[in-house]
Amino acid sequence: MSDVLFPMMTGDASEPGVLATWYVADGEVVAEKHLLAEVTINKVDAEIYAPVAGTVTLRVEEGEEVAQGAVIASIE
C-alpha cells in the first residue's frame, strides 16, 4: 500500500490547505502517474499524481481543509 500525501506547499507546515477536486472515485483503479486530485493553499494550486498503480481509497472529501503532509488517499 502507498499513501498519497497533501504536499508541503508553504514554509508554515501548520497552515492547512484544501482538497479542491478529486479526479478519481473511491475504489477506482489507476495507473502510476494518473492525475488524482487538485489541492490549493493561499491561492496556489497543485496537482497530485498517483505514485503507484492500484486501487484508490479516498481519505478526504472534496472541499475539506487538510493539514500539509496529511494522508489524503491510499493506493493498494
Backbone torsions as a table, in degrees:
resi	resn	phi	psi	omega
1	MET	NA	143.5	179.2
2	SER	-126.4	128.8	177.3
3	ASP	-83.5	145.3	174.5
4	VAL	-107.9	123.0	-173.9
5	LEU	-107.1	149.2	168.5
6	PHE	-69.5	127.5	-175.0
7	PRO	-69.5	156.0	171.7
8	MET	-79.9	110.9	-172.4
9	MET	-112.8	-10.2	178.5
10	THR	-136.0	169.6	177.6
11	GLY	-75.0	-12.5	-179.5
12	ASP	-106.7	96.8	-176.0
13	ALA	-63.8	-19.2	-179.9
14	SER	-78.8	-11.1	-179.4
15	GLU	-79.9	119.0	-178.0
16	PRO	-78.3	160.5	173.1
17	GLY	-118.5	-170.1	-179.5
18	VAL	-131.4	135.8	171.8
19	LEU	-80.7	102.7	-172.5
20	ALA	-74.7	-48.0	-173.5
21	THR	-149.1	133.0	167.7
22	TRP	-93.5	136.2	175.4
23	TYR	-104.5	3.9	177.4
24	VAL	-132.7	162.0	177.0
25	ALA	-104.8	155.5	175.6
26	ASP	-58.8	130.8	-179.8
27	GLY	89.1	-3.1	179.9
28	GLU	-73.0	143.5	175.5
29	VAL	-91.8	129.4	-177.8
30	VAL	-125.8	157.9	173.2
31	ALA	-91.1	160.0	174.2
32	GLU	-57.7	139.2	179.2
33	LYS	73.0	13.0	174.8
34	HIS	-71.7	138.6	178.4
35	LEU	-67.3	121.7	-178.3
36	LEU	-100.5	-46.6	-170.3
37	ALA	-158.1	166.1	170.4
38	GLU	-121.8	133.4	178.8
39	VAL	-121.7	159.9	-179.0
40	THR	-143.5	148.1	173.9
41	ILE	-154.0	128.9	-179.3
42	ASN	52.1	44.3	178.8
43	LYS	65.2	15.5	175.4
44	VAL	-109.0	126.0	-179.2
45	ASP	-102.3	150.5	174.9
46	ALA	-143.1	146.8	176.8
47	GLU	-99.4	143.5	179.8
48	ILE	-113.1	129.4	-178.3
49	TYR	-115.1	153.3	-180.0
50	ALA	-66.3	126.7	178.0
51	PRO	-76.1	-22.0	180.0
52	VAL	-145.3	166.5	174.0
53	ALA	-84.9	150.2	176.6
54	GLY	153.6	-164.2	-179.1
55	THR	-96.4	129.9	-175.3
56	VAL	-88.6	135.0	169.9
57	THR	-118.0	114.1	-179.3
58	LEU	-78.1	138.7	-178.9
59	ARG	-115.9	-8.2	-176.3
60	VAL	-134.7	143.1	178.0
61	GLU	-86.1	151.9	172.9
62	GLU	-57.5	138.8	178.9
63	GLY	84.7	-6.6	-178.3
64	GLU	-77.6	141.0	175.1
65	GLU	-76.2	136.4	-173.6
66	VAL	-135.3	139.2	175.5
67	ALA	-71.9	142.4	175.0
68	GLN	-61.7	134.3	-179.2
69	GLY	89.2	-5.9	-179.5
70	ALA	-75.7	153.9	176.0
71	VAL	-74.6	123.9	178.4
72	ILE	-106.9	-18.4	178.8
73	ALA	-163.7	166.6	171.5
74	SER	-134.0	154.7	179.5
75	ILE	-127.7	125.6	-179.1
76	GLU	-120.5	NA	NA
